[in-house]
Amino acid sequence: MKAPNQDVAVNIAKSVISSSLLKCAMFGEDANWGRILCAIGYAKGEFSVDCIDVDIISEAGEVSVCRDGAGVPFSEDKAAKVLSQDEIVISITLNQGEASAKAWGCDLTYDYVKINGDYRS
């Protein structure tokens, strides 16, 4: 991640995996780099978005979607193949230090919403 410090790295990782909008994008196989940067922006800590790089990776390959805090051209077809896999890695490089963190999450599927929306306590 190359974050300024461990707290920033952890906060960003948690913010990204907690984003409902990003979870929806992952389920929809949408390489929406703006939702990733939005989730990063909600994280506590001092860092600049102008240096951030984002890659989306799976067994089907890798697609770069953001460089220096801005979107870059990429193949939507390749992105769809990368995002069609069961496990997706969102690689975020802040380019602002040496700290790093990892977090695991899940997407937000129709069944997940239905099951939890129908649940009564």
RASULWO-V9827 format. One record per helix or strand. SS is the DSSP state (h for helix, s for strand). FROM is the first residue (numbers start at 1). TO is the last residue. If there is no record, write none. Layout:
# RASULWO-V9827
ss = <SS	SS>
from = <FROM	FROM>
to = <TO	TO>
This chain:
# RASULWO-V9827
ss = <s	h	h	h	h	s	s	s	h	s	s	h>
from = <3	6	20	33	49	53	61	70	76	89	99	110>
to = <3	18	27	41	51	58	67	71	83	93	99	118>
